[in-house]
């Protein structure tokens, strides 16, 4: 039997193209900005994320890519809405302030939750060492005494603070990238008028 699939209806074809465009193409086009593709002389925000005690950058990129697609979809959807230039300017200023605040908080979280161990950034949370092996030691000293395995970092710095710091860093990264996309979208909408 040679069964042949019929061509999907036009609306379904359009839906499939748009799903690919907003779910895949936007993320692919944003890959250098998101930090997946390295560009000489450019450091992405993702490069400051620690890979120890666990690396969650792959998952973070996947979710952020979809959020960027959502932002592009929203810009596309609202392109035909009538928004006054005053209102658009207000939204632009508000989003820019929130983006600036998110970046400052992201940097502060990084400074207080990540330590250098050789060439590696290690996420340890905001706690001082709590294990016997590191009693009375500074955080950086403790890292030189233990392995960078998840179990050792959890034991010496606490599992909850490390994971909470990872969650906060991830949420702020996703927010910063989405806000940047929204600001660019507002600029595109302004130029369209």
C-alpha positions as CSV (number, residue, x, y, z in Angstrom):
1,X,0.0,0.0,0.0
2,X,1.3,3.4,-0.9
3,X,-0.7,5.7,1.2
4,X,-0.2,9.4,0.4
5,X,-0.7,12.1,3.0
6,X,-2.9,14.9,1.9
7,X,-1.6,18.4,2.1
8,X,-2.8,20.2,5.3
9,X,-5.2,23.1,5.0
10,X,-3.7,26.5,4.4
11,X,-4.5,27.7,7.9
12,X,-2.6,24.6,9.3
13,X,0.3,25.3,7.0
14,X,0.5,28.9,8.1
15,X,0.3,27.8,11.8
16,X,3.2,25.3,11.3
17,X,5.4,28.0,9.6
18,X,4.7,30.4,12.5
19,X,5.3,27.8,15.1
20,X,8.7,27.1,13.5
21,X,9.4,30.8,13.2
22,X,8.6,31.7,16.7
23,X,9.6,28.5,18.4
24,X,12.8,27.8,16.6
25,X,14.0,30.4,14.2
26,X,13.9,33.3,16.8
27,X,16.0,31.2,19.2
28,X,18.4,30.2,16.4
29,X,18.8,33.8,15.3
30,X,19.3,34.9,18.9
31,X,21.9,32.2,19.6
32,X,24.9,34.5,19.6
33,X,23.2,37.0,22.0
34,X,21.9,34.2,24.2
35,X,25.5,32.8,24.4
36,X,25.1,29.5,22.5
37,X,27.4,30.6,19.6
38,X,30.7,32.2,20.5
39,X,31.7,35.4,18.8
40,X,35.3,36.5,19.1
41,X,35.6,39.6,21.3
42,X,32.0,39.3,22.7
43,X,31.1,37.8,26.0
44,X,27.4,36.9,26.5
45,X,25.6,37.3,29.8
46,X,25.4,33.5,30.0
47,X,29.2,33.2,30.3
48,X,29.0,34.4,33.9
49,X,26.8,31.5,34.9
50,X,28.7,28.9,36.9
51,X,29.0,25.3,35.7
52,X,29.7,23.9,39.2
53,X,28.2,22.3,41.2
54,X,25.8,21.7,38.3
55,X,25.5,23.1,34.8
56,X,22.0,24.3,34.0
57,X,22.8,26.6,31.0
58,X,21.4,24.2,28.4
59,X,18.0,24.2,30.1
60,X,18.2,27.9,30.6
61,X,19.0,28.5,26.9
62,X,16.0,26.3,25.9
63,X,13.5,28.2,28.1
64,X,15.0,31.6,27.2
65,X,14.8,30.8,23.5
66,X,11.1,30.1,23.9
67,X,10.7,33.3,25.9
68,X,12.4,35.3,23.1
69,X,10.0,33.6,20.6
70,X,7.1,34.7,22.8
71,X,8.4,38.2,22.9
72,X,8.7,38.2,19.1
73,X,5.2,36.8,18.8
74,X,3.8,39.5,21.1
75,X,5.5,42.2,19.0
76,X,4.0,40.6,15.8
77,X,0.5,40.5,17.5
78,X,0.5,44.0,18.7
79,X,1.8,45.6,15.5
80,X,-1.7,46.5,14.4
81,X,-2.8,47.9,17.8
82,X,-3.1,51.7,18.0
83,X,-0.9,52.9,20.8
84,X,-0.2,56.5,21.3
85,X,3.5,57.6,21.1
86,X,3.3,58.9,24.7
87,X,2.1,55.5,26.0
88,X,4.7,53.6,23.9
89,X,7.4,56.0,25.3
90,X,6.2,55.3,28.8
91,X,6.3,51.6,28.3
92,X,9.8,51.9,26.8
93,X,11.1,53.9,29.8
94,X,9.5,51.6,32.3
95,X,10.8,48.4,30.7
96,X,14.3,50.0,30.3
97,X,14.3,50.8,34.1
98,X,13.2,47.3,35.0
99,X,15.9,45.8,32.7
100,X,18.5,48.0,34.3
101,X,17.3,47.0,37.8
102,X,17.3,43.3,36.8
103,X,20.9,43.5,35.5
104,X,22.1,45.2,38.7
105,X,20.4,42.6,40.8
106,X,21.7,39.8,38.6
107,X,25.3,41.2,39.0
108,X,24.8,41.5,42.8
109,X,23.6,37.9,43.1
110,X,26.6,36.8,41.1
111,X,29.0,38.7,43.3
112,X,27.5,37.3,46.5
113,X,26.8,33.7,45.4
114,X,29.6,32.7,43.0
115,X,33.3,32.1,43.9
116,X,36.3,31.5,41.7
117,X,38.0,28.1,42.0
118,X,40.9,28.1,39.6
119,X,39.4,28.9,36.2
120,X,35.9,27.9,37.2
121,X,32.9,29.9,38.5
122,X,31.3,27.9,41.4
123,X,27.8,28.6,42.7
124,X,27.9,28.3,46.4
125,X,24.9,30.4,47.6
126,X,25.3,33.2,50.1
127,X,26.1,30.9,53.1
128,X,29.5,30.7,54.8
129,X,30.9,27.1,54.9
130,X,28.9,24.9,57.4
131,X,30.9,21.6,57.1
132,X,33.6,20.4,59.5
133,X,36.2,20.3,56.8
134,X,35.9,24.0,56.3
135,X,35.3,25.2,59.9
136,X,36.5,28.8,60.4
137,X,37.6,29.1,56.7
138,X,36.6,31.7,54.2
139,X,34.4,30.6,51.3
140,X,37.2,30.7,48.7
141,X,39.5,28.7,51.1
142,X,36.9,26.1,51.5
143,X,36.6,25.6,47.8
144,X,40.3,24.8,47.6
145,X,39.8,22.2,50.3
146,X,36.8,20.3,48.8
147,X,36.0,18.8,45.4
148,X,33.6,20.7,43.1
149,X,31.2,17.8,43.2
150,X,27.6,18.7,43.9
151,X,27.5,16.5,47.1
152,X,30.5,18.3,48.6
153,X,29.2,21.8,47.8
154,X,25.8,20.9,49.1
155,X,27.4,19.5,52.3
156,X,29.6,22.5,52.9
157,X,27.3,25.4,51.7
158,X,23.8,23.9,52.0
159,X,21.7,22.5,49.2
160,X,18.8,25.0,49.5
161,X,20.9,28.3,49.3
162,X,22.8,27.0,46.2
163,X,19.6,26.0,44.4
164,X,17.8,29.2,45.4
165,X,20.7,31.2,44.0
166,X,20.6,29.2,40.8
167,X,16.9,29.8,40.4
168,X,17.2,33.6,41.1
169,X,20.1,33.9,38.6
170,X,18.1,31.9,36.0
171,X,14.9,34.0,36.5
172,X,16.9,37.3,36.2
173,X,18.7,36.1,33.1
174,X,15.4,35.1,31.4
175,X,13.8,38.4,32.5
176,X,16.7,40.4,31.2
177,X,16.7,38.7,27.8
178,X,12.9,39.0,27.5
179,X,12.9,42.7,28.5
180,X,15.6,43.4,26.0
181,X,13.5,41.7,23.3
182,X,10.5,43.7,24.4
183,X,12.4,47.0,24.2
184,X,13.6,46.1,20.7
185,X,10.0,45.2,19.8
186,X,8.8,48.6,21.0
187,X,11.5,50.2,18.8
188,X,10.4,48.2,15.8
189,X,6.8,49.2,16.4
190,X,7.9,52.9,16.6
191,X,9.7,52.7,13.3
192,X,6.7,51.0,11.7
193,X,4.4,54.0,12.3
